[in-house]
Amino acid sequence: MMRSVWLAMGVTALAGLRGTAQTASAPAAGEPAGRSAAWQIAAAVLPLPDSMRAGAAVLGYRDGKLVRLRAGTNEMICLADDPAQKGFESSCYHKALEPFMARGRALRASGVTERHAIDSLRLADIRAGRWRMPGGPTMLASLFAESDSFDPAAGRPEKSSMLHVIYLPYATAASSGISAAPAKDRPWLMYGGKPWAHVMLP
């Protein structure tokens, strides 16, 4: 479901389609079958350039819950593939986006699943000053593949694709010079004027 929502409507759904992260405790018990913490970490960071992978924080799955598998030493947070979803998807984003992402995850975990409702609640949070979107551009990158049966140590799986997004909160076509018309061959602005405005990079 997550993959189709992104491809059809953009990436704002990322923030809420997985459970709220907790801190991992047991080193191995409860990990998804065939998916050690090491496998999840190696696969989760694949959307990043080599130079950023070792320092990224990683959230992954244990006992069906999203937990912290590794603390980070740089600015990036990576979300491991959800074993309950078909295919493979991992995403990495700048830590300045974490309040936005975490709020979406918490809302969906509480049963709020409709995108407009999630956006409305996020906007209310922002207007109330509970948290803020980043003041400047921030990157999000995602990797998709048809199968999750691959060795992440060998790099990107076959038949995979990438999606790159740059968040530009409140940007409009007028303020950025980036067209809001969707396109396959050039960047375009999605949700212009909103706190979660972002540039889609084909």
Backbone as a printed PyTorch tensor [residue, N CA C, xyz], in Angstrom:
tensor([[[  0.8110,  -1.2010,   0.0000],
         [  0.0000,   0.0000,   0.0000],
         [  0.8440,   1.2500,   0.0000]],

        [[  1.8580,   1.2780,   0.8380],
         [  2.6950,   2.4680,   0.9640],
         [  3.3220,   2.8480,  -0.3630]],

        [[  3.8060,   1.8470,  -1.0920],
         [  4.4860,   2.1220,  -2.3500],
         [  3.5350,   2.7430,  -3.3610]],

        [[  2.3110,   2.2390,  -3.4640],
         [  1.3660,   2.7690,  -4.4330],
         [  0.9350,   4.1770,  -4.0650]],

        [[  0.7900,   4.4580,  -2.7740],
         [  0.4270,   5.8090,  -2.3450],
         [  1.5060,   6.7940,  -2.7520]],

        [[  2.7590,   6.4260,  -2.5340],
         [  3.8620,   7.3220,  -2.8930],
         [  3.8980,   7.5870,  -4.3810]],

        [[  3.8320,   6.5440,  -5.1650],
         [  3.9890,   6.7200,  -6.5960],
         [  2.8280,   7.4930,  -7.1910]],

        [[  1.6600,   7.3770,  -6.6000],
         [  0.4960,   8.0640,  -7.1430],
         [  0.3520,   9.4870,  -6.6170]],

        [[  0.7690,   9.7230,  -5.3690],
         [  0.4500,  10.9870,  -4.7310],
         [  1.6460,  11.7110,  -4.1390]],

        [[  2.8190,  11.1180,  -4.1180],
         [  3.9760,  11.7760,  -3.5370],
         [  4.3680,  11.1210,  -2.2410]],

        [[  5.2460,  11.7830,  -1.4630],
         [  5.8720,  11.1150,  -0.3400],
         [  5.4140,  11.5870,   1.0190]],

        [[  4.4100,  12.4510,   1.1290],
         [  4.0220,  12.9040,   2.4560],
         [  3.4560,  11.7770,   3.2940]],

        [[  3.0290,  10.6800,   2.6660],
         [  2.4950,   9.5630,   3.4300],
         [  3.5610,   8.8220,   4.2060]],

        [[  4.8030,   9.0120,   3.8870],
         [  5.8870,   8.3010,   4.5700],
         [  5.7780,   8.4160,   6.0670]],

        [[  5.4600,   9.6110,   6.5240],
         [  5.5320,   9.8880,   7.9440],
         [  4.5850,   9.0550,   8.7680]],

        [[  3.5600,   8.4930,   8.1870],
         [  2.5870,   7.8310,   9.0200],
         [  2.2890,   6.3970,   8.7200]],

        [[  2.9800,   5.7620,   7.8440],
         [  2.5740,   4.4320,   7.4380],
         [  3.2580,   3.3260,   8.2210]],

        [[  4.0060,   3.7010,   9.2570],
         [  4.6450,   2.7010,  10.0950],
         [  4.4410,   3.0530,  11.5540]],

        [[  4.6760,   2.0780,  12.4430],
         [  4.3910,   2.2790,  13.8510],
         [  5.3610,   3.2180,  14.5340]],

        [[  4.9790,   3.6630,  15.7320],
         [  5.8130,   4.5580,  16.5070],
         [  7.0660,   3.8340,  16.9870]],

        [[  8.2190,   4.4590,  16.8400],
         [  9.4830,   3.8170,  17.2010],
         [  9.6650,   3.7590,  18.6950]],

        [[ 10.2410,   2.6610,  19.1790],
         [ 10.6300,   2.5110,  20.5600],
         [ 12.1170,   2.1640,  20.5770]],

        [[ 12.7220,   2.1910,  21.7510],
         [ 14.1340,   1.8390,  21.8480],
         [ 14.2890,   0.3330,  21.9540]],

        [[ 15.1460,  -0.2570,  21.1340],
         [ 15.3500,  -1.7010,  21.1640],
         [ 16.0680,  -2.1070,  22.4380]],

        [[ 15.7190,  -3.2900,  22.9470],
         [ 16.3760,  -3.7510,  24.1560],
         [ 17.0420,  -5.1010,  23.9160]],

        [[ 16.2360,  -6.1640,  23.7140],
         [ 16.8230,  -7.4770,  23.4860],
         [ 17.6220,  -7.4730,  22.1900]],

        [[ 18.8130,  -8.1030,  22.1960],
         [ 19.6740,  -8.0290,  21.0250],
         [ 19.1820,  -8.8000,  19.8160]],

        [[ 18.4050,  -9.8750,  19.9930],
         [ 18.0160, -10.6710,  18.8360],
         [ 16.5900, -11.1760,  18.9200]],

        [[ 16.0740, -11.4190,  20.1240],
         [ 14.7440, -11.9930,  20.2640],
         [ 13.6930, -11.1010,  19.6280]],

        [[ 12.7850, -11.7270,  18.9080],
         [ 11.6730, -10.9790,  18.3440],
         [ 11.9240, -10.3450,  17.0040]],

        [[ 13.1200, -10.5050,  16.4510],
         [ 13.3750,  -9.9380,  15.1330],
         [ 12.5970, -10.7050,  14.0760]],

        [[ 12.1940, -10.0390,  12.9850],
         [ 11.4640, -10.7420,  11.9250],
         [ 12.2570, -11.9420,  11.4190]],

        [[ 11.5400, -13.0130,  11.0650],
         [ 12.1960, -14.2290,  10.6060],
         [ 13.1440, -13.9300,   9.4470]],

        [[ 14.3960, -14.3870,   9.5900],
         [ 15.3780, -14.2010,   8.5300],
         [ 15.9290, -12.7960,   8.4320]],

        [[ 15.5710, -11.9250,   9.3650],
         [ 16.0120, -10.5320,   9.3030],
         [ 16.6670, -10.1300,  10.6130]],

        [[ 17.9530, -10.3020,  10.6970],
         [ 18.6800,  -9.8500,  11.8770],
         [ 18.7300,  -8.3310,  11.8810]],

        [[ 19.1230,  -7.7930,  13.0250],
         [ 19.3000,  -6.3420,  13.0980],
         [ 20.3420,  -5.8960,  12.0750]],

        [[ 21.3850,  -6.6990,  11.8870],
         [ 22.4420,  -6.3470,  10.9330],
         [ 21.8930,  -6.2890,   9.5130]],

        [[ 21.0180,  -7.2530,   9.1490],
         [ 20.4130,  -7.2450,   7.8200],
         [ 19.5480,  -6.0050,   7.6400]],

        [[ 18.7400,  -5.7080,   8.6200],
         [ 17.8490,  -4.5530,   8.5280],
         [ 18.6350,  -3.2470,   8.3980]],

        [[ 19.7020,  -3.1280,   9.1680],
         [ 20.5160,  -1.9100,   9.1120],
         [ 21.1720,  -1.7680,   7.7470]],

        [[ 21.7810,  -2.8530,   7.2690],
         [ 22.4640,  -2.8020,   5.9730],
         [ 21.4980,  -2.4630,   4.8530]],

        [[ 20.2760,  -3.0010,   4.9150],
         [ 19.2930,  -2.7300,   3.8760],
         [ 18.6950,  -1.3350,   4.0120]],

        [[ 18.4940,  -0.8870,   5.2410],
         [ 17.8490,   0.4020,   5.4740],
         [ 18.6570,   1.5680,   4.9350]],

        [[ 19.9750,   1.4810,   4.9940],
         [ 20.8210,   2.6180,   4.6090],
         [ 21.1420,   2.6510,   3.1200]],

        [[ 20.6540,   1.6920,   2.3400],
         [ 20.9780,   1.6440,   0.9160],
         [ 20.5580,   2.8870,   0.1250]],

        [[ 19.5000,   3.6100,   0.5070],
         [ 19.1760,   4.8200,  -0.2530],
         [ 20.2220,   5.9240,  -0.1440]],

        [[ 21.1070,   5.8500,   0.8460],
         [ 22.0960,   6.8990,   1.0810],
         [ 23.3750,   6.6850,   0.2750]],

        [[ 24.1140,   7.7550,   0.0250],
         [ 25.4620,   7.5930,  -0.5350],
         [ 26.3430,   6.8150,   0.4340]],

        [[ 27.3600,   6.1440,  -0.0890],
         [ 28.2490,   5.3420,   0.7500],
         [ 28.7980,   6.1350,   1.9310]],

        [[ 29.1310,   7.3890,   1.7140],
         [ 29.7770,   8.1930,   2.7480],
         [ 28.8680,   8.5080,   3.9300]],

        [[ 27.5520,   8.3310,   3.7790],
         [ 26.6110,   8.6770,   4.8350],
         [ 26.0260,   7.4640,   5.5350]],

        [[ 26.2790,   6.2710,   5.0270],
         [ 25.5890,   5.0870,   5.5420],
         [ 26.0130,   4.6970,   6.9570]],

        [[ 27.2900,   4.7200,   7.2410],
         [ 27.7810,   4.2350,   8.5310],
         [ 27.2920,   5.0750,   9.6990]],

        [[ 27.0090,   6.3520,   9.4620],
         [ 26.6270,   7.2320,  10.5580],
         [ 25.1420,   7.4400,  10.7270]],

        [[ 24.3260,   6.8350,   9.8850],
         [ 22.8850,   7.0680,   9.9590],
         [ 22.2460,   6.2870,  11.1060]],

        [[ 21.3120,   6.9040,  11.7850],
         [ 20.4880,   6.1880,  12.7520],
         [ 19.5300,   5.2910,  11.9840]],

        [[ 19.1650,   4.1460,  12.5830],
         [ 18.2870,   3.1990,  11.8860],
         [ 17.1620,   2.7510,  12.8010]],

        [[ 15.9400,   2.8500,  12.2750],
         [ 14.7650,   2.2960,  12.9210],
         [ 14.3690,   1.0370,  12.1680]],

        [[ 14.1120,  -0.0400,  12.9040],
         [ 13.7380,  -1.3000,  12.2820],
         [ 12.7000,  -2.0250,  13.1020]],

        [[ 12.5120,  -3.3060,  12.8160],
         [ 11.3890,  -4.0380,  13.3960],
         [ 11.8270,  -5.1630,  14.3340]],

        [[ 11.0900,  -5.2540,  15.4570],
         [ 11.2890,  -6.3210,  16.4320],
         [  9.9510,  -6.5610,  17.1190]],

        [[  9.5230,  -7.8150,  17.1320],
         [  8.2230,  -8.1610,  17.7200],
         [  7.0880,  -7.3570,  17.1070]],

        [[  7.2000,  -7.0750,  15.8100],
         [  6.1500,  -6.3490,  15.1200],
         [  6.1120,  -4.8640,  15.3970]],

        [[  7.0810,  -4.3690,  16.1490],
         [  7.1180,  -2.9470,  16.4930],
         [  8.3430,  -2.2820,  15.8930]],

        [[  8.1930,  -1.0120,  15.6000],
         [  9.3140,  -0.2290,  15.0930],
         [ 10.1680,   0.2080,  16.2800]],

        [[ 11.4470,  -0.1470,  16.2540],
         [ 12.3550,   0.1500,  17.3600],
         [ 13.6390,   0.7740,  16.8290]],

        [[ 14.4060,   1.3300,  17.7030],
         [ 15.7000,   1.8770,  17.3010],
         [ 16.7160,   0.7460,  17.2650]],

        [[ 17.2410,   0.4560,  16.0900],
         [ 18.2600,  -0.5810,  15.9480],
         [ 19.6630,  -0.0160,  16.1150]],

        [[ 19.8510,   1.2510,  15.7620],
         [ 21.1820,   1.8480,  15.8580],
         [ 21.0600,   3.3580,  16.0370]],

        [[ 21.8350,   3.8840,  16.9610],
         [ 21.9180,   5.3350,  17.1170],
         [ 22.7760,   5.8980,  15.9960]],

        [[ 22.5630,   7.1380,  15.6680],
         [ 23.3080,   7.7370,  14.5680],
         [ 24.3730,   8.7020,  15.0150]],

        [[ 25.3160,   8.9700,  14.1190],
         [ 26.3690,   9.9540,  14.3790],
         [ 26.3740,  11.0570,  13.3280]],

        [[ 25.4560,  10.9860,  12.3620],
         [ 25.3510,  12.0760,  11.3930],
         [ 23.9150,  12.6050,  11.3840]],

        [[ 23.5180,  13.2720,  10.3360],
         [ 22.2230,  13.9580,  10.3120],
         [ 21.0730,  13.1030,   9.7860]],

        [[ 21.3330,  11.8460,   9.4150],
         [ 20.3250,  11.0580,   8.7130],
         [ 19.6890,   9.9800,   9.5940]],

        [[ 18.4160,   9.7220,   9.3170],
         [ 17.6620,   8.6470,   9.9540],
         [ 17.1280,   7.7480,   8.8410]],

        [[ 17.2820,   6.4360,   8.9980],
         [ 16.7940,   5.4970,   7.9910],
         [ 15.7480,   4.5750,   8.5900]],

        [[ 14.7380,   4.2900,   7.8000],
         [ 13.6250,   3.4550,   8.2030],
         [ 13.7130,   2.1400,   7.4390]],

        [[ 13.8510,   1.0300,   8.1580],
         [ 14.0080,  -0.2750,   7.5190],
         [ 12.7080,  -0.7320,   6.8560]],

        [[ 12.8290,  -1.6940,   5.9770],
         [ 11.6750,  -2.2770,   5.3020],
         [ 10.7340,  -2.9300,   6.3080]],

        [[  9.4440,  -2.7250,   6.1210],
         [  8.4320,  -3.3340,   6.9840],
         [  8.1900,  -4.7680,   6.5090]],

        [[  8.4920,  -5.7720,   7.3230],
         [  8.3250,  -7.1560,   6.8800],
         [  6.8710,  -7.5430,   6.6390]],

        [[  5.9320,  -6.7340,   7.1400],
         [  4.5070,  -7.0370,   6.9440],
         [  4.0090,  -6.5730,   5.5810]],

        [[  4.8180,  -5.7840,   4.8720],
         [  4.4240,  -5.2590,   3.5690],
         [  5.0920,  -6.0590,   2.4500]],

        [[  4.3920,  -6.2000,   1.3350],
         [  4.9270,  -6.9300,   0.2050],
         [  6.0420,  -6.1340,  -0.4670]],

        [[  7.0640,  -6.8320,  -0.9500],
         [  8.1770,  -6.1580,  -1.6050],
         [  9.1240,  -5.5390,  -0.5930]],

        [[  9.9710,  -4.6400,  -1.0930],
         [ 10.9760,  -4.0030,  -0.2350],
         [ 10.8970,  -2.4930,  -0.3750]],

        [[ 11.0440,  -1.8180,   0.7480],
         [ 11.1270,  -0.3590,   0.7380],
         [ 11.9060,   0.1080,   1.9610]],

        [[ 12.9120,   0.9140,   1.7450],
         [ 13.6020,   1.5820,   2.8510],
         [ 13.7020,   3.0560,   2.5110]],

        [[ 13.7220,   3.8870,   3.5460],
         [ 13.7360,   5.3350,   3.3500],
         [ 14.6790,   5.9880,   4.3450]],

        [[ 15.3360,   7.0370,   3.9020],
         [ 16.2390,   7.7940,   4.7530],
         [ 15.9130,   9.2770,   4.6130]],

        [[ 15.9620,  10.0020,   5.7260],
         [ 15.6320,  11.4180,   5.6960],
         [ 16.4630,  12.1680,   6.7340]],

        [[ 16.5750,  13.4770,   6.5440],
         [ 17.3140,  14.3270,   7.4680],
         [ 16.5990,  14.3690,   8.8120]],

        [[ 17.3580,  14.3740,   9.8950],
         [ 16.7570,  14.3060,  11.2220],
         [ 15.8710,  15.5040,  11.5410]],

        [[ 16.0330,  16.6110,  10.8270],
         [ 15.1580,  17.7580,  11.0490],
         [ 13.7130,  17.4390,  10.6730]],

        [[ 13.5060,  16.4020,   9.8660],
         [ 12.1650,  15.9840,   9.4860],
         [ 11.5290,  15.0240,  10.4890]],

        [[ 12.2590,  14.6010,  11.5030],
         [ 11.7650,  13.5720,  12.4070],
         [ 10.4740,  13.9630,  13.1350]],

        [[ 10.2940,  15.2010,  13.6150],
         [  8.9980,  15.5170,  14.2420],
         [  7.8220,  15.2870,  13.3000]],

        [[  7.9830,  15.6620,  12.0430],
         [  6.9490,  15.4540,  11.0260],
         [  6.7050,  13.9660,  10.8000]],

        [[  7.7910,  13.2070,  10.6380],
         [  7.6680,  11.7800,  10.3950],
         [  7.0910,  11.0480,  11.6070]],

        [[  7.5930,  11.3710,  12.7850],
         [  7.1370,  10.6920,  14.0050],
         [  5.6700,  10.9770,  14.2900]],

        [[  5.2330,  12.1900,  14.0290],
         [  3.8280,  12.5300,  14.2490],
         [  2.9240,  11.7100,  13.3260]],

        [[  3.3190,  11.5600,  12.0880],
         [  2.5300,  10.7450,  11.1690],
         [  2.4580,   9.2960,  11.6090]],

        [[  3.5900,   8.7560,  12.0510],
         [  3.5910,   7.3700,  12.5290],
         [  2.6720,   7.2170,  13.7350]],

        [[  2.7360,   8.1650,  14.6550],
         [  1.9140,   8.0830,  15.8650],
         [  0.4220,   8.1700,  15.5300]],

        [[  0.0680,   9.0370,  14.5970],
         [ -1.3350,   9.1670,  14.2210],
         [ -1.8600,   7.8850,  13.6060]],

        [[ -1.0840,   7.2900,  12.7120],
         [ -1.5420,   6.0460,  12.0980],
         [ -1.6050,   4.9110,  13.1080]],

        [[ -0.6770,   4.8940,  14.0430],
         [ -0.7180,   3.8650,  15.0850],
         [ -1.9650,   4.0170,  15.9550]],

        [[ -2.4730,   5.2450,  16.0650],
         [ -3.6720,   5.4910,  16.8760],
         [ -4.9610,   5.2540,  16.0990]],

        [[ -4.8350,   4.9280,  14.8000],
         [ -6.0090,   4.6120,  14.0020],
         [ -6.4140,   5.6740,  13.0090]],

        [[ -5.6960,   6.8030,  12.9640],
         [ -5.9840,   7.8420,  11.9800],
         [ -5.2410,   7.4690,  10.6940]],

        [[ -5.9770,   7.0940,   9.6600],
         [ -5.3330,   6.5860,   8.4430],
         [ -5.6110,   7.4380,   7.2100]],

        [[ -6.6100,   8.2920,   7.2390],
         [ -6.9560,   9.0920,   6.0690],
         [ -5.9690,  10.2430,   5.9340]],

        [[ -5.4090,  10.4010,   4.7320],
         [ -4.3240,  11.3540,   4.5380],
         [ -4.7230,  12.7770,   4.8880]],

        [[ -5.9200,  13.1990,   4.4890],
         [ -6.3530,  14.5620,   4.7770],
         [ -6.4490,  14.7950,   6.2830]],

        [[ -6.9380,  13.7920,   7.0210],
         [ -7.0450,  13.9190,   8.4750],
         [ -5.6620,  14.0480,   9.1130]],

        [[ -4.7170,  13.2550,   8.6180],
         [ -3.3540,  13.3260,   9.1510],
         [ -2.7480,  14.6930,   8.8780]],

        [[ -2.9160,  15.1820,   7.6430],
         [ -2.3780,  16.4980,   7.3060],
         [ -3.0130,  17.5900,   8.1560]],

        [[ -4.3110,  17.4970,   8.4100],
         [ -5.0010,  18.5040,   9.2150],
         [ -4.4740,  18.5270,  10.6470]],

        [[ -4.2410,  17.3580,  11.2070],
         [ -3.7260,  17.2850,  12.5750],
         [ -2.2840,  17.7710,  12.6490]],

        [[ -1.5020,  17.4610,  11.6530],
         [ -0.1370,  17.9760,  11.6110],
         [ -0.1360,  19.4970,  11.5220]],

        [[ -0.9990,  20.0410,  10.6830],
         [ -1.0660,  21.4860,  10.5260],
         [ -1.4850,  22.1450,  11.8310]],

        [[ -2.4160,  21.5340,  12.5430],
         [ -2.8310,  22.0670,  13.8410],
         [ -1.6570,  22.0640,  14.8210]],

        [[ -0.8590,  21.0080,  14.7940],
         [  0.3310,  20.9370,  15.6480],
         [  1.2850,  22.0800,  15.3520]],

        [[  1.5340,  22.2920,  14.0670],
         [  2.4820,  23.3250,  13.6560],
         [  1.9780,  24.7000,  14.0630]],

        [[  0.7080,  24.9590,  13.8270],
         [  0.1400,  26.2620,  14.1830],
         [  0.1430,  26.4920,  15.6880]],

        [[  0.0310,  25.4120,  16.4580],
         [  0.0580,  25.5120,  17.9170],
         [  1.4840,  25.5740,  18.4700]],

        [[  2.4760,  25.4380,  17.5940],
         [  3.8700,  25.5090,  18.0270],
         [  4.3800,  24.2670,  18.7230]],

        [[  3.7040,  23.1300,  18.5400],
         [  4.1470,  21.8950,  19.2000],
         [  5.4530,  21.3790,  18.5920]],

        [[  5.6350,  21.5820,  17.3080],
         [  6.8840,  21.2620,  16.6220],
         [  6.9190,  22.0560,  15.3300]],

        [[  8.0850,  22.1000,  14.7060],
         [  8.2470,  22.8990,  13.4990],
         [  8.8500,  22.0690,  12.3810]],

        [[  8.5330,  22.4540,  11.1700],
         [  9.2110,  21.8930,  10.0150],
         [ 10.5790,  22.5580,   9.9060]],

        [[ 11.5180,  21.9320,   9.1930],
         [ 12.8510,  22.5210,   9.0420],
         [ 12.7950,  23.9000,   8.4020]],

        [[ 13.7670,  24.7320,   8.7380],
         [ 13.8120,  26.0730,   8.1850],
         [ 14.3850,  26.1410,   6.7870]],

        [[ 15.0480,  25.0830,   6.3500],
         [ 15.6580,  25.0650,   5.0240],
         [ 15.4010,  23.7490,   4.3290]],

        [[ 16.0200,  23.5460,   3.1810],
         [ 15.7990,  22.3100,   2.4190],
         [ 16.3550,  21.0890,   3.1300]],

        [[ 15.6410,  19.9900,   3.0610],
         [ 16.0630,  18.7200,   3.6490],
         [ 15.7240,  17.5850,   2.6860]],

        [[ 16.5740,  16.5840,   2.6750],
         [ 16.4670,  15.4860,   1.7100],
         [ 15.7680,  14.2670,   2.2990]],

        [[ 15.0110,  13.5850,   1.4630],
         [ 14.4850,  12.2630,   1.7420],
         [ 14.7600,  11.3890,   0.5240]],

        [[ 15.2300,  10.1650,   0.7510],
         [ 15.5030,   9.2290,  -0.3410],
         [ 14.9190,   7.8710,   0.0120]],

        [[ 14.3110,   7.2200,  -0.9640],
         [ 13.7090,   5.9060,  -0.7530],
         [ 14.1370,   4.9410,  -1.8420]],

        [[ 14.2280,   3.6830,  -1.4480],
         [ 14.5870,   2.6080,  -2.3660],
         [ 13.4560,   1.5930,  -2.3820]],

        [[ 13.0010,   1.2080,  -3.5760],
         [ 11.9360,   0.2330,  -3.7500],
         [ 12.4490,  -0.9520,  -4.5550]],

        [[ 11.9840,  -2.1460,  -4.2030],
         [ 12.3100,  -3.3430,  -4.9720],
         [ 11.1380,  -4.3100,  -4.8900]],

        [[ 11.0460,  -5.1810,  -5.8850],
         [  9.9350,  -6.1270,  -5.9350],
         [ 10.0470,  -7.1980,  -4.8610]],

        [[ 11.2780,  -7.5370,  -4.4790],
         [ 11.4920,  -8.6160,  -3.5180],
         [ 12.4200,  -8.1530,  -2.4030]],

        [[ 12.2190,  -8.7360,  -1.2140],
         [ 13.1130,  -8.4380,  -0.0970],
         [ 14.1230,  -9.5680,   0.1290]],

        [[ 14.2210, -10.4740,  -0.8440],
         [ 15.1750, -11.5790,  -0.7520],
         [ 16.4500, -11.2070,  -1.5010]],

        [[ 17.3350, -10.4990,  -0.8090],
         [ 18.6060, -10.1030,  -1.4100],
         [ 19.6100,  -9.8570,  -0.3010]],

        [[ 20.8690,  -9.7690,  -0.6950],
         [ 21.9520,  -9.5290,   0.2570],
         [ 22.2720,  -8.0400,   0.2470]],

        [[ 21.8940,  -7.2870,   1.2800],
         [ 22.1470,  -5.8470,   1.2640],
         [ 23.6260,  -5.4990,   1.2560]],

        [[ 24.4800,  -6.4310,   1.7090],
         [ 25.9200,  -6.1750,   1.6860],
         [ 26.4370,  -6.0770,   0.2560]],

        [[ 25.6860,  -6.6410,  -0.6910],
         [ 26.0840,  -6.6090,  -2.0970],
         [ 25.5930,  -5.3500,  -2.8060]],

        [[ 24.8510,  -4.5000,  -2.0920],
         [ 24.3630,  -3.2630,  -2.6850],
         [ 22.8920,  -3.3360,  -3.0490]],

        [[ 22.4540,  -2.4290,  -3.9020],
         [ 21.0490,  -2.3540,  -4.2780],
         [ 20.5870,  -3.6440,  -4.9450]],

        [[ 19.3700,  -4.0810,  -4.6300],
         [ 18.8470,  -5.3010,  -5.2610],
         [ 18.5100,  -5.0540,  -6.7300]],

        [[ 18.3690,  -6.1400,  -7.4730],
         [ 17.9680,  -6.0360,  -8.8660],
         [ 16.5240,  -5.5330,  -8.9490]],

        [[ 16.1890,  -4.9320, -10.0860],
         [ 14.8440,  -4.4200, -10.3390],
         [ 14.3960,  -3.4680,  -9.2380]],

        [[ 15.3010,  -2.6000,  -8.8250],
         [ 14.9760,  -1.6200,  -7.8020],
         [ 14.8860,  -0.2280,  -8.4170]],

        [[ 14.2520,   0.6710,  -7.6930],
         [ 14.1320,   2.0550,  -8.1440],
         [ 14.3080,   2.9870,  -6.9590]],

        [[ 14.6730,   4.2250,  -7.2580],
         [ 14.9080,   5.2210,  -6.2250],
         [ 13.9360,   6.3830,  -6.3810]],

        [[ 13.6030,   6.9870,  -5.2630],
         [ 12.8260,   8.2170,  -5.2430],
         [ 13.5590,   9.2200,  -4.3660]],

        [[ 13.8160,  10.4170,  -4.8890],
         [ 14.4650,  11.4710,  -4.1210],
         [ 13.5290,  12.6650,  -4.0040]],

        [[ 13.5050,  13.2540,  -2.8330],
         [ 12.6200,  14.3740,  -2.5520],
         [ 13.3910,  15.4030,  -1.7350]],

        [[ 13.1620,  16.6700,  -2.0250],
         [ 13.7190,  17.7430,  -1.2010],
         [ 12.5570,  18.5300,  -0.6110]],

        [[ 12.4650,  18.5190,   0.7090],
         [ 11.4300,  19.2920,   1.3870],
         [ 11.8320,  20.7600,   1.4080]],

        [[ 10.8850,  21.6100,   0.9770],
         [ 11.0450,  23.0680,   0.9950],
         [  9.7960,  23.6560,   1.6440]],

        [[  9.7140,  23.6320,   2.9730],
         [  8.4950,  24.0630,   3.6360],
         [  7.9990,  25.4300,   3.1640]],

        [[  6.7080,  25.4730,   2.8460],
         [  5.9810,  26.6850,   2.4380],
         [  6.3680,  27.1930,   1.0470]],

        [[  7.2340,  26.5150,   0.3370],
         [  7.6170,  26.9730,  -0.9940],
         [  6.4220,  26.9290,  -1.9350]],

        [[  6.4150,  27.8630,  -2.8850],
         [  5.4120,  27.8910,  -3.9410],
         [  6.1330,  27.9290,  -5.2760]],

        [[  5.3770,  27.7570,  -6.3470],
         [  5.9810,  27.8620,  -7.6700],
         [  6.5660,  29.2570,  -7.8700]],

        [[  5.8830,  30.2820,  -7.3400],
         [  6.3700,  31.6550,  -7.4850],
         [  7.6380,  31.8960,  -6.6870]],

        [[  7.7000,  31.3620,  -5.4590],
         [  8.8660,  31.6270,  -4.6090],
         [ 10.0800,  30.8020,  -4.9990]],

        [[  9.8560,  29.6410,  -5.6310],
         [ 10.9610,  28.7320,  -5.9390],
         [ 11.3220,  28.6720,  -7.4160]],

        [[ 10.3920,  29.0610,  -8.2780],
         [ 10.6230,  28.9180,  -9.7080],
         [ 10.4790,  27.4880, -10.1910]],

        [[  9.9190,  26.6300,  -9.3410],
         [  9.7400,  25.2170,  -9.6910],
         [  8.2690,  24.9860, -10.0160]],

        [[  7.9970,  24.4580, -11.1770],
         [  6.6260,  24.2390, -11.6080],
         [  5.9160,  23.2430, -10.7030]],

        [[  4.6220,  23.4890, -10.4880],
         [  3.8100,  22.5670,  -9.7100],
         [  3.1540,  21.5040, -10.5830]],

        [[  3.4050,  21.5440, -11.8760],
         [  2.8320,  20.5520, -12.7690],
         [  3.6450,  19.2600, -12.7150]],

        [[  3.0320,  18.1280, -12.3790],
         [  3.7690,  16.8620, -12.3240],
         [  4.4630,  16.5500, -13.6450]],

        [[  5.6600,  15.9860, -13.5450],
         [  6.4320,  15.6620, -14.7440],
         [  7.3450,  14.4820, -14.4660]],

        [[  7.6710,  13.7400, -15.5140],
         [  8.5670,  12.5950, -15.3890],
         [ 10.0140,  12.9390, -15.7340]],

        [[ 10.2240,  14.1080, -16.3370],
         [ 11.5590,  14.4290, -16.8250],
         [ 12.1670,  15.6830, -16.2070]],

        [[ 11.5570,  16.2120, -15.1480],
         [ 12.1100,  17.3890, -14.4790],
         [ 11.5600,  17.4630, -13.0610]],

        [[ 12.2420,  18.1970, -12.1710],
         [ 11.7070,  18.3850, -10.8150],
         [ 10.3810,  19.1430, -10.8450]],

        [[  9.5230,  18.8400,  -9.8990],
         [  8.2660,  19.5710,  -9.7720],
         [  7.8730,  19.6770,  -8.3060]],

        [[  7.1170,  20.7270,  -7.9960],
         [  6.7690,  21.0530,  -6.6130],
         [  5.4190,  20.4520,  -6.2440]],

        [[  5.4030,  19.7420,  -5.1360],
         [  4.1680,  19.1310,  -4.6460],
         [  3.7580,  19.7920,  -3.3370]],

        [[  2.4560,  20.0000,  -3.1580],
         [  1.8960,  20.6340,  -1.9600],
         [  2.4720,  22.0240,  -1.7260]],

        [[  2.5880,  22.7860,  -2.8060],
         [  3.1170,  24.1360,  -2.7020],
         [  2.3710,  24.9790,  -1.6800]],

        [[  3.1190,  25.7630,  -0.8930],
         [  2.5490,  26.6350,   0.1160],
         [  2.2940,  25.9750,   1.4500]],

        [[  2.3600,  24.6650,   1.5250],
         [  2.1070,  23.9590,   2.7770],
         [  3.4190,  23.7170,   3.5360]],

        [[  3.3360,  23.4500,   4.8420],
         [  4.5600,  23.1830,   5.5960],
         [  5.3610,  22.0100,   5.0430]],

        [[  4.6690,  21.0620,   4.4240],
         [  5.3420,  19.8710,   3.8740],
         [  5.5190,  19.9550,   2.3590]],

        [[  5.5790,  21.1580,   1.8170],
         [  5.8770,  21.3160,   0.3830],
         [  7.2090,  20.6370,   0.0780]],

        [[  7.2820,  19.9500,  -1.0570],
         [  8.5170,  19.2660,  -1.3950],
         [  8.6900,  19.1660,  -2.9040]],

        [[  9.9330,  19.0590,  -3.3280],
         [ 10.2710,  18.9340,  -4.7380],
         [ 10.4700,  17.4730,  -5.0620]],

        [[  9.7100,  16.9780,  -6.0180],
         [  9.8690,  15.6150,  -6.4860],
         [ 10.9690,  15.5930,  -7.5500]],

        [[ 11.9050,  14.6710,  -7.4020],
         [ 13.0290,  14.5730,  -8.3220],
         [ 12.9230,  13.2700,  -9.1170]],

        [[ 12.4360,  13.3170, -10.3450],
         [ 12.2490,  12.0820, -11.1180],
         [ 13.5810,  11.3390, -11.3030]]])
